[in-house]
Amino acid sequence: MAEENKTSLREEKNVGWAIVAYLLFFVPLLTEARRDPFVKYHVRQGLVLFISVFILCVLSWIPVIGSIIFLLGSIVIFVLWLIGILNATTSKKKPLPLIGKLGDKFNL
């Protein structure tokens, strides 16, 4: 029974690191959680989300249309961020819509 509690605690910890990956994608890579495939998966998803935010910020510099792109893109990014956190919370390894498949291209 004690072994069961350790496994449960380890899984909860990894879910926590997977959630952190959506807030600051690189932080779980600085811990022992970097060896967990579940955490690595969500780190890659968080990295793709971060890159998307960076691209969105660059596109916002386009006069007039940039602000519209930024507004709509920010809403999309926020929804994707929520989906990612919900997937991590429910222990799912499911790619984010639209951009999630790009995460498989990163080797961490």
LUMKEDREN-380668 format. One record per residue: residue in one letter; x, y, z of N, C-alpha, C in turn. Coordinates in pm, whole numbers, padded with zeros to 5 digits, always signed. Layout:
// LUMKEDREN-380668
aXYZXYZXYZ/...
***
This chain:
// LUMKEDREN-380668
m+00083-00120+00000+00000+00000+00000+00087+00126+00000/a+00199+00120+00071+00290+00236+00073+00344+00263-00066/e+00372+00157-00143+00421+00172-00280+00317+00241-00367/e+00190+00208-00345+00080+00269-00419+00075+00419-00393/n+00096+00461-00269+00096+00603-00235+00213+00675-00300/k+00330+00611-00306+00446+00672-00370+00421+00693-00519/t+00361+00593-00584+00330+00605-00726+00230+00717-00749/s+00129+00724-00666+00028+00829-00678+00090+00966-00658/l+00178+00979-00559+00245+01106-00533+00333+01144-00650/r+00405+01048-00708+00492+01074-00822+00409+01122-00941/e+00294+01059-00966+00208+01099-01076+00153+01239-01055/e+00114+01272-00932+00066+01407-00903+00175+01510-00926/k+00297+01477-00885+00409+01568-00903+00433+01592-01052/n+00427+01485-01132+00449+01500-01275+00339+01580-01342/v+00216+01563-01296+00107+01646-01348+00134+01793-01315/g+00184+01817-01196+00218+01955-01158+00324+02014-01247/w+00428+01935-01277+00535+01984-01367+00482+02002-01508/a+00389+01917-01551+00330+01933-01684+00251+02063-01692/i+00183+02099-01585+00110+02226-01582+00207+02343-01584/v+00315+02332-01507+00417+02437-01505+00475+02459-01645/a+00483+02352-01724+00538+02362-01860+00458+02459-01947/y+00332+02480-01917+00252+02575-01994+00269+02718-01943/l+00321+02734-01824+00344+02867-01770+00485+02915-01806/l+00584+02832-01779+00724+02859-01814+00783+02727-01863/f+00783+02706-01993+00812+02575-02050+00947+02517-02010/f+01045+02601-01980+01180+02552-01954+01202+02507-01809/v+01119+02549-01716+01141+02518-01574+01142+02368-01546/p+01048+02287-01599+01056+02143-01571+01185+02079-01624/l+01248+02139-01723+01373+02085-01777+01489+02103-01680/l+01471+02188-01580+01575+02213-01481+01562+02119-01360/t+01463+02031-01361+01436+01942-01249+01448+01795-01292/e+01428+01706-01199+01428+01562-01230+01312+01524-01321/a+01210+01607-01327+01093+01577-01410+01128+01573-01558/r+01244+01624-01596+01283+01627-01738+01297+01486-01796/r+01310+01385-01711+01323+01247-01758+01188+01181-01785/d+01081+01241-01737+00948+01184-01752+00892+01216-01891/p+00856+01113-01970+00802+01137-02105+00675+01222-02104/f+00592+01206-02002+00468+01285-01992+00502+01434-01977/v+00596+01466-01891+00635+01605-01869+00702+01660-01995/k+00789+01580-02057+00856+01625-02180+00756+01658-02290/y+00653+01576-02300+00550+01601-02400+00486+01738-02379/h+00451+01768-02255+00386+01896-02226+00485+02012-02233/v+00612+01987-02207+00714+02091-02226+00721+02128-02374/r+00717+02027-02461+00720+02056-02606+00596+02133-02648/q+00481+02098-02594+00359+02171-02625+00367+02316-02575/g+00423+02334-02455+00441+02469-02401+00539+02550-02483/l+00644+02485-02535+00742+02552-02620+00677+02600-02749/v+00595+02517-02810+00525+02557-02933+00431+02674-02904/l+00367+02671-02792+00279+02781-02753+00359+02910-02734/f+00476+02899-02670+00562+03015-02650+00608+03073-02784/i+00649+02987-02875+00692+03032-03008+00576+03101-03080/s+00456+03048-03064+00338+03109-03125+00313+03248-03071/v+00332+03265-02942+00315+03398-02881+00420+03494-02936/f+00543+03447-02950+00650+03530-03005+00616+03574-03148/i+00571+03481-03231+00532+03513-03369+00416+03611-03370/l+00322+03591-03281+00207+03681-03271+00252+03823-03235/c+00348+03835-03146+00400+03967-03108+00470+04034-03226/v+00544+03958-03303+00611+04014-03421+00508+04060-03523/l+00405+03980-03544+00299+04018-03639+00222+04141-03593/s+00220+04166-03465+00146+04282-03414+00210+04413-03457/w+00333+04409-03505+00400+04531-03549+00351+04578-03686/i+00279+04495-03757+00226+04535-03887+00123+04645-03863/p+00138+04758-03932+00043+04868-03911-00101+04825-03939/v-00192+04872-03860-00337+04853-03865-00378+04706-03848/i-00347+04623-03944-00392+04484-03938-00323+04407-03826/g-00205+04453-03786-00131+04386-03679-00207+04383-03548/s-00277+04491-03518-00353+04494-03393-00472+04399-03397/i-00531+04384-03514-00642+04289-03529-00591+04146-03517/i-00478+04117-03582-00416+03985-03574-00380+03955-03428/f-00324+04055-03360-00284+04035-03221-00405+04006-03132/l-00512+04079-03150-00632+04059-03069-00690+03920-03090/l-00712+03882-03215-00769+03751-03244-00672+03638-03205/g-00545+03657-03234-00444+03557-03200-00431+03538-03050/s-00444+03646-02975-00435+03637-02829-00548+03552-02773/i-00666+03567-02829-00779+03486-02784-00754+03339-02815/v-00705+03311-02936-00675+03173-02975-00567+03114-02885/i-00460+03190-02861-00351+03142-02775-00402+03114-02634/f-00487+03200-02581-00542+03180-02448-00623+03051-02441/v-00705+03027-02543-00786+02904-02546-00695+02781-02556/l-00591+02788-02639-00496+02677-02652-00424+02653-02520/w-00389+02759-02452-00323+02749-02322-00414+02677-02221/l-00540+02714-02219-00636+02647-02130-00651+02499-02165/i-00658+02469-02294-00670+02330-02338-00547+02250-02293/g-00430+02309-02309-00307+02242-02267-00305+02214-02118/i-00343+02310-02039-00346+02291-01894-00450+02185-01855/l-00565+02188-01920-00667+02086-01892-00617+01946-01932/n-00547+01937-02045-00491+01807-02085-00389+01758-01983/a-00304+01846-01935-00205+01808-01835-00272+01768-01704/t-00374+01841-01664-00445+01813-01540-00513+01677-01543/t-00566+01641-01658-00636+01512-01671-00542+01401-01721/s-00412+01427-01719-00309+01329-01756-00322+01279-01900/k-00362+01367-01990-00374+01331-02132-00253+01381-02209/k-00206+01300-02301-00101+01341-02395-00168+01365-02529/k-00235+01479-02540-00312+01512-02658-00258+01642-02715/p-00224+01645-02845-00167+01768-02902-00267+01883-02902/l-00215+02002-02889-00299+02121-02896-00355+02134-03038/p-00478+02182-03051-00532+02205-03185-00448+02308-03260/l-00440+02294-03389-00370+02385-03482-00217+02376-03476/i-00159+02380-03358-00013+02391-03347+00053+02275-03275/g-00022+02188-03216+00032+02082-03131+00123+01983-03200/k+00097+01952-03327+00180+01855-03401+00322+01906-03419/l+00342+02036-03415+00478+02093-03429+00566+02057-03311/g+00506+02029-03197+00582+01994-03077+00660+01865-03092/d+00611+01775-03178+00679+01647-03200+00813+01665-03271/k+00833+01778-03333+00956+01804-03408+01072+01843-03317/f+01043+01880-03193+01148+01921-03099+01198+01799-03022/n+01329+01791-03012+01391+01682-02938+01453+01740-02811/l+01390+01715-02698+01439+01770-02572+01501+01662-02488/
***
